[in-house]
Amino acid sequence: MALPIAHTAHWAINLLYVAPLLIVVAVLAYRSMKDRRQVKREGGDVRRPPSES
């Protein structure tokens, strides 16, 4: 039984196209979680944006 090593290069090339998108999504998710934790720590409501007064 031969291993499908030839297809590994195709997957690697496809991952190079998807990697920047995955990085952007990961950074946005991290920032969102960090901001929610900060608002919660400050006693604000996470579901509602702060009112501009």
Summary of the structure (lengths in Angstrom):
residues: 53
radius of gyration: 20.5
end to end distance: 70.4
largest distance: 70.4
contacts: 78
relative contact order: 0.07
helix: 68%
strand: 0%
